[in-house]
């Protein structure tokens, strides 16, 4: 591949919509495709030995005059028009002259898929949730952004053109350069669910979003991607506030010589206070905030007892959690811990958080 063609390939790869580079053969009635981006390979099943005539078939005679006029300078560059592929289907094409050839950007019109102005039940629901929603028609690039999504990215006061390019351009440059080809590969692989965390820019401020998408296929080709977005910056702030609360509780309980643990059931995260670790002979960094640490410190003979108590309390079988539990000290000896716990339920009655307090009563048990 020549240096010029390699540079053209890089330009094509930066376009998300299908893009081709071709040069004429002989009398300019036949055009050979020399380069194409991944989206074009995906959309048109290219083999590496392709011609415009082969790609567009019976519709090629409608394309050929535009190609000739653009490469000869008779038509402006770029030239934009719609090519009729069938009575029901028209293809939006932008042709630009480049290095003795042509670059074709191909974008299908909105009529190919149901109009985005007809709100789906999911779009209506998205107007009443804190999560952002995006519906992307892969063939056209046309995209719906829910009001919350527009607020997340700082577009709520702007008159925007809802296209997938807008979403990519809102990403941090490094994020965009990594996700763009990755997303193409995922669609080529036929993935039905997409998950990633991506940093966007909103009013000049970085905003990390948790992105989860579902892909619909038709004839083995991706036609629609529906994304839900969660704002991780607000979650990070909430976690900082939680850590501050845990530190304050730890300070308060130190005065009473008690330790505590905090279990986030929704995310299955466990936190042990520094005092809890000290009661069992550990420095703070020696006992990580993991479930393996819980199983490490609960004495083997009380493992089942502790698990049954937690399950019975959270299921409502017992009204309160109070028990003497043997815990294994770093020295290998057991310590008797008087453990009490409380839990928090969400609006649906599901337990989402559990906090336990422990007091070392070994001396009392011995006496």
Secondary structure, 3 states (H helix, E strand, C coil): CCHHHHHHHHHHHCCCCEEEEEEEECCCCEEEEEEECHHHHHHHCCCCCCEHHHHHHHHHHHHHHHHHHHHHCCCCCCEEEEEEEECCEEEEEEEEEECCEEEEEEEECHHHCCCCCCCCHHHHHHCCCCCEEEEEECCCCEEEECHHHHHHCCCCCCCCCCEHHHHHHCECHHHHHHHHHHHHHHHHHCCCEEEEEEEEEECCEEEEEEEEEEEEEECCEEEEEEEEEEEHHHHHHHHHHHHHHHHHHHHHHHHCCCEEEEEECCCCEEEECHHHHHHCCCCHHHCCCCHHHHHHHECHHHHHHHHHHHHHHHHCCCCCEEEEEEEECCCCCEEEEEEEEEEEECCCCCEEEEEEEEEECHHHHHC
